[in-house]
Amino acid sequence: MSYAEHLILFLISLLANLFSAFSGGGAGLIQLPALIFLGLPFAVALATHKVASVALGIGATLRHLRERSLDGRFAALMLVAGVPGVVLGAHLIIGVPGRVAEIALGVLTAGLGLYSALKPTLGQRLVASHRDTRGLLLGALVLFGIGVLNGSLTSGTGLFVTLWLVRWFGLDYQRAVAYTLILVGMFWNGAGALTLGLLSEIRWSWLPALLLGSLLGGYLGAHLAISKGNRWIKRGYELITLVVGVKLIVG
């Protein structure tokens, strides 16, 4: 690639991951189609995107850990429930046409944004719920299902995690986005990248620009989310889910 193309990759990655870190997901909406447009086959683009997305989690983690607002036991639940789903989903996507699934995911993603918009008080403050054994098990089962989608599809699954943490576990948007960026960004995407890398191919020469853009975008987006608070994060979430949903439906 030329220097100009590396610069384009960096700017695309920076923009995509900044918005993702602010709203709790959706980086693949911009980054993955850009990789395909620049010439990568779908499977190679997906694997390369997953590796770059890990840097989003690292950048966001560097900022969110300064707030010391995460519960280690709750984070462990997300790892145990989600990572096996991601690995399963990554195996399923190889050789499976994804267009119908993307349309269905697009409808669901847009529905998330509409649901949030119709609930003005949703995620504005922490109201812990479903922390008993039954609630945790049901919550973990849904996280496993979202993990399968994360490993097999391209955009929007972090947005699913964010709203599930808000709706089921009673987190406010700021905490939910922090968990999503750290656990999904670093560990779920890391597991997906490793699995897809073993099953497909990663375009390593494209990664420096993507990783730098993801790292900086993740940090800046997380800082913006922390400084603006729940109300602005909620609005950003609703905007991103609607845009991601329409993009997945249209193709």
DRENSE-882529 format. One record per atom (N, C-alpha, C): residue number from 0; residue in three letters; atom name; x, y, z. Coordinates in steps of 0.05 Angstrom, whole numbers. Example, Ala and Ser with C-alpha at 12.3 -4.5 7.8 and 13.67 -1.06 7.14 Angstrom:
BEGIN
  zanu  torpa  guza      c1      c2      c3
     0    ALA     N     264    -114     156
     0    ALA    CA     246     -90     156
     0    ALA     C     264     -66     156
     1    SER     N     257     -45     142
     1    SER    CA     273     -21     143
     1    SER     C     258       1     157
END
This chain:
BEGIN
  zanu  torpa  guza      c1      c2      c3
     0    MET     N      17     -24       0
     0    MET    CA       0       0       0
     0    MET     C      17      25       0
     1    SER     N       7      47     -12
     1    SER    CA      21      72     -12
     1    SER     C      18      86      15
     2    TYR     N      34     107      19
     2    TYR    CA      32     122      43
     2    TYR     C       4     135      46
     3    ALA     N      -6     145      23
     3    ALA    CA     -33     157      23
     3    ALA     C     -54     137      32
     4    GLU     N     -52     112      23
     4    GLU    CA     -72      92      30
     4    GLU     C     -70      85      60
     5    HIS     N     -45      84      70
     5    HIS    CA     -42      80      99
     5    HIS     C     -54     102     115
     6    LEU     N     -51     127     105
     6    LEU    CA     -63     150     119
     6    LEU     C     -93     148     119
     7    ILE     N    -104     140      96
     7    ILE    CA    -133     136      94
     7    ILE     C    -143     115     114
     8    LEU     N    -128      93     116
     8    LEU    CA    -135      72     135
     8    LEU     C    -135      82     163
     9    PHE     N    -114      98     170
     9    PHE    CA    -112     109     197
     9    PHE     C    -135     127     203
    10    LEU     N    -143     145     185
    10    LEU    CA    -164     164     190
    10    LEU     C    -191     149     192
    11    ILE     N    -196     129     175
    11    ILE    CA    -220     113     177
    11    ILE     C    -222      99     204
    12    SER     N    -200      87     212
    12    SER    CA    -199      73     237
    12    SER     C    -203      91     261
    13    LEU     N    -191     115     260
    13    LEU    CA    -193     134     282
    13    LEU     C    -222     143     285
    14    LEU     N    -235     150     263
    14    LEU    CA    -263     159     264
    14    LEU     C    -282     137     273
    15    ALA     N    -279     113     261
    15    ALA    CA    -297      91     268
    15    ALA     C    -295      84     297
    16    ASN     N    -271      83     308
    16    ASN    CA    -267      74     335
    16    ASN     C    -273      96     356
    17    LEU     N    -270     121     348
    17    LEU    CA    -278     142     366
    17    LEU     C    -308     141     371
    18    PHE     N    -324     139     349
    18    PHE    CA    -353     137     352
    18    PHE     C    -361     112     368
    19    SER     N    -347      90     362
    19    SER    CA    -353      64     376
    19    SER     C    -347      66     405
    20    ALA     N    -325      78     413
    20    ALA    CA    -318      80     441
    20    ALA     C    -337      99     456
    21    PHE     N    -349     118     442
    21    PHE    CA    -367     137     455
    21    PHE     C    -395     124     459
    22    SER     N    -404     108     439
    22    SER    CA    -431      98     440
    22    SER     C    -433      69     448
    23    GLY     N    -411      54     450
    23    GLY    CA    -412      27     459
    23    GLY     C    -413       6     436
    24    GLY     N    -403      12     413
    24    GLY    CA    -402      -7     391
    24    GLY     C    -406       6     364
    25    GLY     N    -402     -11     343
    25    GLY    CA    -408      -2     316
    25    GLY     C    -384       6     299
    26    ALA     N    -360       0     308
    26    ALA    CA    -336       8     292
    26    ALA     C    -336      -6     265
    27    GLY     N    -346     -30     264
    27    GLY    CA    -345     -46     239
    27    GLY     C    -362     -33     217
    28    LEU     N    -381     -16     225
    28    LEU    CA    -398      -2     205
    28    LEU     C    -381      12     184
    29    ILE     N    -360      25     193
    29    ILE    CA    -343      41     175
    29    ILE     C    -318      25     168
    30    GLN     N    -305      12     187
    30    GLN    CA    -279       0     183
    30    GLN     C    -279     -24     165
    31    LEU     N    -298     -42     169
    31    LEU    CA    -298     -67     153
    31    LEU     C    -304     -62     124
    32    PRO     N    -326     -46     117
    32    PRO    CA    -331     -40      89
    32    PRO     C    -307     -26      76
    33    ALA     N    -293     -10      91
    33    ALA    CA    -269       4      79
    33    ALA     C    -248     -16      72
    34    LEU     N    -243     -36      88
    34    LEU    CA    -223     -56      82
    34    LEU     C    -231     -72      57
    35    ILE     N    -257     -78      55
    35    ILE    CA    -266     -93      31
    35    ILE     C    -264     -75       6
    36    PHE     N    -271     -50       9
    36    PHE    CA    -269     -31     -14
    36    PHE     C    -241     -28     -23
    37    LEU     N    -222     -29      -5
    37    LEU    CA    -193     -26     -12
    37    LEU     C    -181     -52     -22
    38    GLY     N    -197     -74     -24
    38    GLY    CA    -188     -97     -39
    38    GLY     C    -186    -123     -23
    39    LEU     N    -192    -124       3
    39    LEU    CA    -190    -149      18
    39    LEU     C    -215    -166      14
    40    PRO     N    -211    -193      10
    40    PRO    CA    -234    -211      11
    40    PRO     C    -248    -209      38
    41    PHE     N    -274    -217      39
    41    PHE    CA    -290    -213      63
    41    PHE     C    -277    -227      87
    42    ALA     N    -269    -252      85
    42    ALA    CA    -259    -267     108
    42    ALA     C    -233    -254     118
    43    VAL     N    -216    -245      99
    43    VAL    CA    -190    -233     107
    43    VAL     C    -196    -205     120
    44    ALA     N    -215    -191     108
    44    ALA    CA    -222    -164     120
    44    ALA     C    -233    -168     148
    45    LEU     N    -250    -188     152
    45    LEU    CA    -262    -192     178
    45    LEU     C    -241    -199     199
    46    ALA     N    -223    -217     192
    46    ALA    CA    -201    -225     211
    46    ALA     C    -184    -201     217
    47    THR     N    -177    -185     197
    47    THR    CA    -159    -162     201
    47    THR     C    -174    -141     218
    48    HIS     N    -199    -137     213
    48    HIS    CA    -215    -118     229
    48    HIS     C    -217    -127     258
    49    LYS     N    -220    -153     263
    49    LYS    CA    -222    -163     290
    49    LYS     C    -196    -157     306
    50    VAL     N    -173    -161     292
    50    VAL    CA    -147    -156     305
    50    VAL     C    -145    -126     312
    51    ALA     N    -153    -109     293
    51    ALA    CA    -151     -80     298
    51    ALA     C    -170     -71     320
    52    SER     N    -193     -85     323
    52    SER    CA    -213     -78     343
    52    SER     C    -202     -83     371
    53    VAL     N    -183    -101     374
    53    VAL    CA    -171    -106     401
    53    VAL     C    -158     -80     411
    54    ALA     N    -145     -65     392
    54    ALA    CA    -133     -40     400
    54    ALA     C    -153     -20     410
    55    LEU     N    -178     -21     399
    55    LEU    CA    -199      -4     409
    55    LEU     C    -204     -10     439
    56    GLY     N    -205     -35     446
    56    GLY    CA    -209     -43     474
    56    GLY     C    -186     -34     491
    57    ILE     N    -162     -36     481
    57    ILE    CA    -138     -27     497
    57    ILE     C    -139       3     502
    58    GLY     N    -145      18     481
    58    GLY    CA    -146      47     484
    58    GLY     C    -168      56     503
    59    ALA     N    -192      43     501
    59    ALA    CA    -213      50     519
    59    ALA     C    -207      41     548
    60    THR     N    -194      18     550
    60    THR    CA    -187       8     577
    60    THR     C    -168      28     591
    61    LEU     N    -148      38     577
    61    LEU    CA    -129      57     589
    61    LEU     C    -143      81     601
    62    ARG     N    -166      89     589
    62    ARG    CA    -180     112     599
    62    ARG     C    -200     104     621
    63    HIS     N    -215      82     617
    63    HIS    CA    -236      75     636
    63    HIS     C    -225      65     662
    64    LEU     N    -202      52     662
    64    LEU    CA    -191      41     687
    64    LEU     C    -183      63     707
    65    ARG     N    -179      87     696
    65    ARG    CA    -174     110     714
    65    ARG     C    -198     117     731
    66    GLU     N    -222     109     722
    66    GLU    CA    -246     115     737
    66    GLU     C    -252      94     758
    67    ARG     N    -239      71     757
    67    ARG    CA    -243      49     777
    67    ARG     C    -272      43     782
    68    SER     N    -288      39     761
    68    SER    CA    -317      35     765
    68    SER     C    -326       7     757
    69    LEU     N    -307     -12     752
    69    LEU    CA    -314     -38     742
    69    LEU     C    -313     -58     765
    70    ASP     N    -332     -78     764
    70    ASP    CA    -334     -99     783
    70    ASP     C    -321    -124     771
    71    GLY     N    -300    -134     784
    71    GLY    CA    -285    -157     774
    71    GLY     C    -302    -182     770
    72    ARG     N    -320    -187     788
    72    ARG    CA    -337    -211     785
    72    ARG     C    -356    -209     762
    73    PHE     N    -367    -185     757
    73    PHE    CA    -385    -181     735
    73    PHE     C    -369    -183     708
    74    ALA     N    -345    -172     708
    74    ALA    CA    -328    -175     684
    74    ALA     C    -322    -204     678
    75    ALA     N    -317    -220     699
    75    ALA    CA    -312    -248     695
    75    ALA     C    -336    -263     683
    76    LEU     N    -360    -255     692
    76    LEU    CA    -384    -267     680
    76    LEU     C    -386    -261     650
    77    MET     N    -379    -237     642
    77    MET    CA    -380    -230     613
    77    MET     C    -360    -246     597
    78    LEU     N    -336    -251     609
    78    LEU    CA    -316    -267     596
    78    LEU     C    -324    -296     593
    79    VAL     N    -333    -308     615
    79    VAL    CA    -340    -336     615
    79    VAL     C    -364    -342     597
    80    ALA     N    -383    -323     596
    80    ALA    CA    -406    -327     579
    80    ALA     C    -401    -320     550
    81    GLY     N    -385    -300     544
    81    GLY    CA    -383    -290     517
    81    GLY     C    -361    -302     500
    82    VAL     N    -338    -308     511
    82    VAL    CA    -316    -317     495
    82    VAL     C    -322    -344     481
    83    PRO     N    -333    -364     495
    83    PRO    CA    -340    -388     480
    83    PRO     C    -359    -383     457
    84    GLY     N    -378    -365     460
    84    GLY    CA    -396    -358     438
    84    GLY     C    -382    -346     415
    85    VAL     N    -362    -329     421
    85    VAL    CA    -347    -316     399
    85    VAL     C    -332    -337     383
    86    VAL     N    -319    -356     397
    86    VAL    CA    -303    -377     383
    86    VAL     C    -322    -394     366
    87    LEU     N    -346    -401     377
    87    LEU    CA    -365    -416     361
    87    LEU     C    -374    -401     337
    88    GLY     N    -381    -375     340
    88    GLY    CA    -390    -358     318
    88    GLY     C    -368    -355     296
    89    ALA     N    -343    -353     304
    89    ALA    CA    -322    -350     285
    89    ALA     C    -319    -375     268
    90    HIS     N    -323    -399     280
    90    HIS    CA    -323    -424     265
    90    HIS     C    -347    -425     246
    91    LEU     N    -370    -415     254
    91    LEU    CA    -394    -417     238
    91    LEU     C    -393    -399     213
    92    ILE     N    -380    -376     216
    92    ILE    CA    -381    -357     194
    92    ILE     C    -364    -366     170
    93    ILE     N    -344    -382     174
    93    ILE    CA    -327    -391     151
    93    ILE     C    -344    -409     133
    94    GLY     N    -348    -400     108
    94    GLY    CA    -364    -415      89
    94    GLY     C    -394    -412      91
    95    VAL     N    -404    -394     108
    95    VAL    CA    -433    -390     110
    95    VAL     C    -440    -363      99
    96    PRO     N    -459    -361      79
    96    PRO    CA    -468    -335      68
    96    PRO     C    -480    -319      91
    97    GLY     N    -472    -294      93
    97    GLY    CA    -481    -278     115
    97    GLY     C    -502    -256     109
    98    ARG     N    -511    -255      84
    98    ARG    CA    -529    -232      77
    98    ARG     C    -555    -232      91
    99    VAL     N    -568    -255      92
    99    VAL    CA    -594    -257     106
    99    VAL     C    -591    -251     136
   100    ALA     N    -569    -262     148
   100    ALA    CA    -564    -256     176
   100    ALA     C    -558    -227     181
   101    GLU     N    -544    -214     162
   101    GLU    CA    -538    -185     165
   101    GLU     C    -564    -169     164
   102    ILE     N    -583    -176     147
   102    ILE    CA    -608    -161     145
   102    ILE     C    -624    -164     171
   103    ALA     N    -625    -189     181
   103    ALA    CA    -639    -193     207
   103    ALA     C    -625    -178     229
   104    LEU     N    -598    -178     230
   104    LEU    CA    -584    -164     250
   104    LEU     C    -589    -134     248
   105    GLY     N    -591    -124     223
   105    GLY    CA    -596     -96     219
   105    GLY     C    -623     -87     230
   106    VAL     N    -643    -104     225
   106    VAL    CA    -670     -98     236
   106    VAL     C    -669     -97     267
   107    LEU     N    -656    -117     279
   107    LEU    CA    -654    -118     308
   107    LEU     C    -638     -95     319
   108    THR     N    -616     -87     305
   108    THR    CA    -600     -65     315
   108    THR     C    -615     -39     314
   109    ALA     N    -628     -34     292
   109    ALA    CA    -645      -9     290
   109    ALA     C    -666      -9     312
   110    GLY     N    -677     -33     317
   110    GLY    CA    -697     -36     338
   110    GLY     C    -687     -28     365
   111    LEU     N    -661     -35     370
   111    LEU    CA    -649     -27     396
   111    LEU     C    -649       3     399
   112    GLY     N    -641      17     378
   112    GLY    CA    -640      46     380
   112    GLY     C    -668      58     384
   113    LEU     N    -688      48     371
   113    LEU    CA    -715      58     374
   113    LEU     C    -725      52     402
   114    TYR     N    -719      28     413
   114    TYR    CA    -727      21     440
   114    TYR     C    -715      40     460
   115    SER     N    -689      46     457
   115    SER    CA    -676      64     475
   115    SER     C    -688      92     474
   116    ALA     N    -694     101     449
   116    ALA    CA    -704     128     445
   116    ALA     C    -732     131     458
   117    LEU     N    -747     109     459
   117    LEU    CA    -774     109     470
   117    LEU     C    -774     107     501
   118    LYS     N    -750     102     512
   118    LYS    CA    -748     100     541
   118    LYS     C    -729     122     551
   119    PRO     N    -740     146     556
   119    PRO    CA    -723     169     563
   119    PRO     C    -705     165     587
   120    THR     N    -714     150     607
   120    THR    CA    -698     146     632
   120    THR     C    -680     122     631
   121    LEU     N    -681     107     609
   121    LEU    CA    -665      82     608
   121    LEU     C    -636      88     609
   122    GLY     N    -622      75     628
   122    GLY    CA    -593      77     630
   122    GLY     C    -582     103     640
   123    GLN     N    -599     119     653
   123    GLN    CA    -590     145     662
   123    GLN     C    -578     143     690
   124    ARG     N    -584     122     705
   124    ARG    CA    -571     118     731
   124    ARG     C    -569      88     736
   125    LEU     N    -552      80     754
   125    LEU    CA    -547      52     761
   125    LEU     C    -569      43     780
   126    VAL     N    -584      22     771
   126    VAL    CA    -605       9     787
   126    VAL     C    -600     -21     784
   127    ALA     N    -583     -32     801
   127    ALA    CA    -575     -61     798
   127    ALA     C    -599     -79     798
   128    SER     N    -600     -98     780
   128    SER    CA    -622    -117     779
   128    SER     C    -613    -144     768
   129    HIS     N    -628    -164     773
   129    HIS    CA    -623    -192     764
   129    HIS     C    -595    -201     772
   130    ARG     N    -588    -197     797
   130    ARG    CA    -562    -205     807
   130    ARG     C    -564    -231     824
   131    ASP     N    -588    -243     824
   131    ASP    CA    -590    -269     837
   131    ASP     C    -581    -291     818
   132    THR     N    -580    -316     827
   132    THR    CA    -569    -337     810
   132    THR     C    -584    -341     784
   133    ARG     N    -610    -341     785
   133    ARG    CA    -626    -344     761
   133    ARG     C    -622    -320     742
   134    GLY     N    -622    -296     753
   134    GLY    CA    -617    -273     736
   134    GLY     C    -590    -273     722
   135    LEU     N    -570    -281     737
   135    LEU    CA    -543    -282     726
   135    LEU     C    -540    -303     704
   136    LEU     N    -553    -326     708
   136    LEU    CA    -552    -348     689
   136    LEU     C    -566    -340     663
   137    LEU     N    -590    -328     665
   137    LEU    CA    -604    -319     641
   137    LEU     C    -589    -297     627
   138    GLY     N    -577    -279     643
   138    GLY    CA    -561    -257     631
   138    GLY     C    -537    -269     616
   139    ALA     N    -524    -289     628
   139    ALA    CA    -501    -301     616
   139    ALA     C    -508    -316     590
   140    LEU     N    -532    -328     590
   140    LEU    CA    -541    -343     566
   140    LEU     C    -544    -324     542
   141    VAL     N    -556    -301     548
   141    VAL    CA    -559    -281     526
   141    VAL     C    -532    -270     517
   142    LEU     N    -514    -266     536
   142    LEU    CA    -487    -257     529
   142    LEU     C    -473    -278     511
   143    PHE     N    -477    -304     517
   143    PHE    CA    -466    -325     500
   143    PHE     C    -477    -322     472
   144    GLY     N    -503    -318     469
   144    GLY    CA    -515    -314     443
   144    GLY     C    -504    -290     428
   145    ILE     N    -501    -268     442
   145    ILE    CA    -489    -245     430
   145    ILE     C    -460    -250     422
   146    GLY     N    -446    -266     438
   146    GLY    CA    -419    -274     431
   146    GLY     C    -417    -289     405
   147    VAL     N    -437    -307     400
   147    VAL    CA    -438    -321     374
   147    VAL     C    -441    -302     351
   148    LEU     N    -459    -282     354
   148    LEU    CA    -462    -261     334
   148    LEU     C    -436    -245     331
   149    ASN     N    -422    -239     353
   149    ASN    CA    -398    -224     351
   149    ASN     C    -376    -239     335
   150    GLY     N    -375    -265     339
   150    GLY    CA    -355    -280     324
   150    GLY     C    -361    -284     295
   151    SER     N    -387    -283     288
   151    SER    CA    -395    -291     261
   151    SER     C    -404    -268     243
   152    LEU     N    -412    -245     255
   152    LEU    CA    -421    -223     239
   152    LEU     C    -403    -199     244
   153    THR     N    -409    -177     230
   153    THR    CA    -389    -156     227
   153    THR     C    -393    -131     244
   154    SER     N    -418    -123     247
   154    SER    CA    -423     -97     260
   154    SER     C    -446     -98     280
   155    GLY     N    -444     -83     301
   155    GLY    CA    -467     -78     318
   155    GLY     C    -469     -95     343
   156    THR     N    -453    -117     345
   156    THR    CA    -458    -135     368
   156    THR     C    -449    -122     394
   157    GLY     N    -430    -104     394
   157    GLY    CA    -423     -90     418
   157    GLY     C    -446     -73     428
   158    LEU     N    -462     -63     408
   158    LEU    CA    -486     -47     415
   158    LEU     C    -506     -65     429
   159    PHE     N    -508     -90     421
   159    PHE    CA    -526    -109     434
   159    PHE     C    -518    -113     464
   160    VAL     N    -492    -116     468
   160    VAL    CA    -482    -120     495
   160    VAL     C    -488     -96     512
   161    THR     N    -483     -72     502
   161    THR    CA    -488     -48     517
   161    THR     C    -517     -46     526
   162    LEU     N    -536     -50     508
   162    LEU    CA    -564     -47     516
   162    LEU     C    -572     -70     535
   163    TRP     N    -561     -94     531
   163    TRP    CA    -568    -116     549
   163    TRP     C    -559    -110     577
   164    LEU     N    -535     -99     580
   164    LEU    CA    -525     -92     607
   164    LEU     C    -542     -71     620
   165    VAL     N    -552     -52     604
   165    VAL    CA    -569     -31     614
   165    VAL     C    -597     -43     622
   166    ARG     N    -608     -58     603
   166    ARG    CA    -636     -66     607
   166    ARG     C    -639     -89     627
   167    TRP     N    -621    -109     626
   167    TRP    CA    -624    -132     643
   167    TRP     C    -610    -129     671
   168    PHE     N    -586    -118     670
   168    PHE    CA    -570    -116     695
   168    PHE     C    -573     -89     709
   169    GLY     N    -587     -70     695
   169    GLY    CA    -592     -44     708
   169    GLY     C    -568     -25     708
   170    LEU     N    -549     -28     691
   170    LEU    CA    -526     -10     690
   170    LEU     C    -535      16     677
   171    ASP     N    -521      38     684
   171    ASP    CA    -525      63     669
   171    ASP     C    -508      60     643
   172    TYR     N    -513      78     624
   172    TYR    CA    -499      76     598
   172    TYR     C    -469      79     601
   173    GLN     N    -460      96     619
   173    GLN    CA    -431     100     621
   173    GLN     C    -417      75     630
   174    ARG     N    -427      61     651
   174    ARG    CA    -415      36     660
   174    ARG     C    -418      14     639
   175    ALA     N    -442      13     626
   175    ALA    CA    -446      -8     605
   175    ALA     C    -427      -5     582
   176    VAL     N    -422      19     573
   176    VAL    CA    -403      24     551
   176    VAL     C    -375      16     560
   177    ALA     N    -368      22     585
   177    ALA    CA    -341      15     595
   177    ALA     C    -337     -16     595
   178    TYR     N    -357     -31     605
   178    TYR    CA    -355     -60     604
   178    TYR     C    -353     -70     575
   179    THR     N    -370     -59     558
   179    THR    CA    -370     -68     530
   179    THR     C    -343     -63     517
   180    LEU     N    -332     -40     520
   180    LEU    CA    -307     -33     507
   180    LEU     C    -284     -50     517
   181    ILE     N    -283     -55     543
   181    ILE    CA    -261     -70     555
   181    ILE     C    -264    -100     550
   182    LEU     N    -287    -111     556
   182    LEU    CA    -291    -140     554
   182    LEU     C    -295    -149     526
   183    VAL     N    -313    -135     511
   183    VAL    CA    -318    -142     483
   183    VAL     C    -294    -133     466
   184    GLY     N    -285    -108     470
   184    GLY    CA    -264     -98     454
   184    GLY     C    -238    -113     456
   185    MET     N    -230    -119     480
   185    MET    CA    -204    -133     483
   185    MET     C    -206    -164     482
   186    PHE     N    -225    -175     497
   186    PHE    CA    -225    -204     501
   186    PHE     C    -243    -219     480
   187    TRP     N    -267    -209     476
   187    TRP    CA    -284    -222     456
   187    TRP     C    -271    -220     428
   188    ASN     N    -264    -195     421
   188    ASN    CA    -252    -191     395
   188    ASN     C    -225    -204     393
   189    GLY     N    -210    -206     415
   189    GLY    CA    -185    -220     415
   189    GLY     C    -189    -250     409
   190    ALA     N    -209    -262     421
   190    ALA    CA    -215    -290     416
   190    ALA     C    -224    -294     387
   191    GLY     N    -240    -275     377
   191    GLY    CA    -249    -277     349
   191    GLY     C    -226    -273     330
   192    ALA     N    -209    -255     335
   192    ALA    CA    -186    -250     318
   192    ALA     C    -168    -275     317
   193    LEU     N    -162    -287     340
   193    LEU    CA    -145    -311     341
   193    LEU     C    -158    -334     325
   194    THR     N    -184    -338     329
   194    THR    CA    -198    -360     315
   194    THR     C    -198    -355     285
   195    LEU     N    -206    -331     277
   195    LEU    CA    -207    -325     248
   195    LEU     C    -180    -325     236
   196    GLY     N    -159    -316     251
   196    GLY    CA    -132    -317     241
   196    GLY     C    -122    -345     235
   197    LEU     N    -131    -364     252
   197    LEU    CA    -123    -392     248
   197    LEU     C    -138    -404     225
   198    LEU     N    -164    -396     221
   198    LEU    CA    -181    -408     200
   198    LEU     C    -178    -393     174
   199    SER     N    -171    -368     174
   199    SER    CA    -170    -352     149
   199    SER     C    -142    -339     147
   200    GLU     N    -141    -314     142
   200    GLU    CA    -116    -299     138
   200    GLU     C    -119    -271     149
   201    ILE     N     -97    -260     159
   201    ILE    CA     -96    -232     169
   201    ILE     C     -77    -217     152
   202    ARG     N     -85    -193     142
   202    ARG    CA     -67    -177     126
   202    ARG     C     -50    -159     145
   203    TRP     N     -27    -170     153
   203    TRP    CA     -11    -158     173
   203    TRP     C       0    -131     165
   204    SER     N       6    -127     139
   204    SER    CA      17    -102     130
   204    SER     C      -2     -78     132
   205    TRP     N     -28     -84     135
   205    TRP    CA     -48     -63     138
   205    TRP     C     -52     -55     167
   206    LEU     N     -42     -72     185
   206    LEU    CA     -49     -68     214
   206    LEU     C     -37     -44     228
   207    PRO     N     -12     -35     222
   207    PRO    CA      -1     -12     237
   207    PRO     C     -20      12     236
   208    ALA     N     -30      20     213
   208    ALA    CA     -47      43     211
   208    ALA     C     -74      38     225
   209    LEU     N     -85      13     222
   209    LEU    CA    -110       6     235
   209    LEU     C    -107       6     266
   210    LEU     N     -86      -6     275
   210    LEU    CA     -81      -8     304
   210    LEU     C     -78      19     317
   211    LEU     N     -62      37     304
   211    LEU    CA     -58      63     315
   211    LEU     C     -84      79     316
   212    GLY     N    -100      78     294
   212    GLY    CA    -125      91     293
   212    GLY     C    -145      80     314
   213    SER     N    -145      54     318
   213    SER    CA    -162      42     338
   213    SER     C    -155      49     366
   214    LEU     N    -129      49     371
   214    LEU    CA    -119      56     398
   214    LEU     C    -126      85     406
   215    LEU     N    -119     103     388
   215    LEU    CA    -125     131     393
   215    LEU     C    -155     137     394
   216    GLY     N    -170     125     375
   216    GLY    CA    -199     129     374
   216    GLY     C    -212     118     399
   217    GLY     N    -203      94     408
   217    GLY    CA    -214      82     432
   217    GLY     C    -210     100     457
   218    TYR     N    -186     111     459
   218    TYR    CA    -180     128     482
   218    TYR     C    -196     154     482
   219    LEU     N    -196     167     458
   219    LEU    CA    -210     192     456
   219    LEU     C    -240     189     459
   220    GLY     N    -251     168     447
   220    GLY    CA    -279     163     450
   220    GLY     C    -287     157     478
   221    ALA     N    -271     141     493
   221    ALA    CA    -277     135     521
   221    ALA     C    -275     161     537
   222    HIS     N    -255     178     532
   222    HIS    CA    -253     203     547
   222    HIS     C    -278     221     541
   223    LEU     N    -287     221     517
   223    LEU    CA    -310     237     510
   223    LEU     C    -335     227     524
   224    ALA     N    -338     200     526
   224    ALA    CA    -361     188     539
   224    ALA     C    -361     194     569
   225    ILE     N    -338     193     581
   225    ILE    CA    -335     198     610
   225    ILE     C    -341     228     616
   226    SER     N    -332     245     599
   226    SER    CA    -335     274     604
   226    SER     C    -364     283     598
   227    LYS     N    -378     271     579
   227    LYS    CA    -404     280     571
   227    LYS     C    -426     267     588
   228    GLY     N    -423     242     598
   228    GLY    CA    -442     230     616
   228    GLY     C    -464     215     601
   229    ASN     N    -483     203     618
   229    ASN    CA    -502     184     608
   229    ASN     C    -521     196     586
   230    ARG     N    -530     220     590
   230    ARG    CA    -549     231     571
   230    ARG     C    -538     232     542
   231    TRP     N    -513     242     539
   231    TRP    CA    -501     244     513
   231    TRP     C    -494     216     502
   232    ILE     N    -485     198     520
   232    ILE    CA    -479     171     511
   232    ILE     C    -504     158     500
   233    LYS     N    -527     161     514
   233    LYS    CA    -552     150     505
   233    LYS     C    -560     160     477
   234    ARG     N    -557     186     473
   234    ARG    CA    -563     197     447
   234    ARG     C    -544     186     425
   235    GLY     N    -518     185     432
   235    GLY    CA    -499     173     414
   235    GLY     C    -505     144     407
   236    TYR     N    -512     129     427
   236    TYR    CA    -520     101     424
   236    TYR     C    -543      98     404
   237    GLU     N    -564     114     408
   237    GLU    CA    -588     113     392
   237    GLU     C    -581     120     363
   238    LEU     N    -564     140     359
   238    LEU    CA    -556     148     332
   238    LEU     C    -540     126     318
   239    ILE     N    -521     115     332
   239    ILE    CA    -504      94     320
   239    ILE     C    -520      69     314
   240    THR     N    -538      60     332
   240    THR    CA    -553      36     327
   240    THR     C    -571      40     302
   241    LEU     N    -583      63     299
   241    LEU    CA    -600      67     276
   241    LEU     C    -584      67     250
   242    VAL     N    -561      80     250
   242    VAL    CA    -544      81     227
   242    VAL     C    -533      54     220
   243    VAL     N    -523      39     240
   243    VAL    CA    -513      12     236
   243    VAL     C    -535      -6     225
   244    GLY     N    -559      -4     237
   244    GLY    CA    -581     -21     228
   244    GLY     C    -588     -16     199
   245    VAL     N    -591       9     191
   245    VAL    CA    -597      16     163
   245    VAL     C    -575       6     144
   246    LYS     N    -550      10     153
   246    LYS    CA    -527       1     136
   246    LYS     C    -527     -29     132
   247    LEU     N    -533     -45     153
   247    LEU    CA    -534     -74     150
   247    LEU     C    -557     -82     132
   248    ILE     N    -580     -69     134
   248    ILE    CA    -603     -76     117
   248    ILE     C    -598     -70      88
   249    VAL     N    -587     -46      83
   249    VAL    CA    -582     -37      55
   249    VAL     C    -559     -52      42
   250    GLY     N    -538     -58      59
   250    GLY    CA    -515     -73      49
   250    GLY     C    -493     -55      37
END
